[in-house]
Amino acid sequence: MSEPKQMTDREIVELELFLEDLRCGVGPLNAAIARGWSPAKLRRLEKDTEFQELVAVSRERRLESYEQTLHEMAQGGHFKALQMVLFNERSEKWKDVRHIQMTQNNQLEIGVVVSVKQSVLELLRENGVQSLQSGGALDPIDVESHEVAGS
């Protein structure tokens, strides 16, 4: 088994800058390109478990900084920040409950849809698109509504 390659000071600085870019929200490919790395080098590095851990830590730090900002905003009285913190950290007490009441049950039979579709296609064949646009030469089509039993 070969000894792992030691990183130069320059490579260490590039890696630290790459990880800081990730922490600030830059995507891995853009962060790699900013360091002068090729996509092939990035793919090679992504196979290394230690590199994967460093990337995961950088992403976790980014999320924690967002959480810190959110909490600071909430402490400052920002309503949406307060709401978000309470909904997420005290969800058993602070739920976003919305009551929606359905007052009517409308159903459309498939036969009606197929029939209307066929009629529209026939109108298009006979008279073109203008016949279906407002101001066309054709009269409006009457449609009847049938209540479904029990509704």
Residue pairs with C-beta under 8 A, 6 or more apart in sequence:
7 15
14 35
14 36
14 37
15 54
17 34
17 35
18 31
18 32
18 34
18 35
18 37
19 54
19 55
19 57
19 58
20 58
21 30
21 31
21 34
21 35
22 28
22 31
22 55
22 58
22 59
22 62
23 58
23 59
23 61
23 62
23 65
24 62
25 62
26 34
28 42
28 46
28 55
29 39
29 42
32 38
32 39
32 41
32 42
37 45
45 51
46 52
46 55
70 81
70 84
70 85
71 81
71 85
73 81
74 81
74 82
74 84
74 85
83 94
86 93
86 94
87 94
87 95
87 96
105 148
105 151
107 148
107 151
109 146
112 143
116 141
116 143
119 141
120 132
123 131
123 132
123 138
124 131
124 132
127 136
127 137
127 138
130 136
130 137
131 137
131 138
